[in-house]
């Protein structure tokens, strides 16, 4: 399951965190960081994560 499906289903941040076995603040930050005018932007989140993964070896 992914955050986008659980959020669309109407789950709360706490319930999403329980399902994904992460701390609820992790989900809250994820939703807040990738929020657009029409709600959670999963594509934006995926692109940011991909770029961070690629650029992280360069940063070190």
C-alpha positions in Angstrom: 0.0 0.0 0.0 1.1 3.6 -0.6 0.3 6.8 1.1 -1.7 8.1 -1.9 -4.1 5.1 -1.9 -4.5 5.2 1.9 -5.1 9.0 1.9 -7.6 8.7 -1.0 -9.4 6.0 1.0 -9.8 8.5 3.8 -7.4 7.1 6.3 -5.9 9.5 8.9 -2.2 10.1 9.2 -2.1 7.9 12.3 -3.8 5.0 10.7 -1.6 5.3 7.6 1.5 5.2 9.9 0.2 2.1 11.6 -0.4 0.3 8.3 3.0 1.3 7.0 4.7 0.7 10.3 6.3 4.1 10.6 5.9 6.9 13.1 2.8 9.1 12.6 5.0 12.2 12.4 6.8 10.7 9.3 3.4 10.5 7.5 2.4 14.0 8.7 5.7 15.5 7.4 5.3 13.6 4.1 1.8 14.9 3.5 2.7 18.4 4.5 5.9 18.6 2.4 4.1 17.3 -0.7 0.8 19.1 -0.4 -0.5 21.1 -3.4 -3.7 23.1 -3.9 -5.6 19.9 -4.7 -4.1 17.7 -1.9 -1.2 15.3 -1.7 1.0 15.3 -4.8 2.3 11.7 -5.0 4.2 12.3 -8.3 6.0 15.3 -6.8 6.9 13.2 -3.8 8.2 10.4 -6.0 10.3 12.8 -8.1 11.8 14.5 -5.1 12.7 11.1 -3.6 14.3 9.9 -6.9 16.4 13.1 -7.2 17.5 12.9 -3.6 18.6 9.3 -4.1 20.6 10.2 -7.3 22.1 13.3 -5.8 22.9 12.0 -2.3 26.3 10.4 -3.3 27.3 13.7 -4.9 26.5 15.6 -1.6 28.7 13.4 0.6 
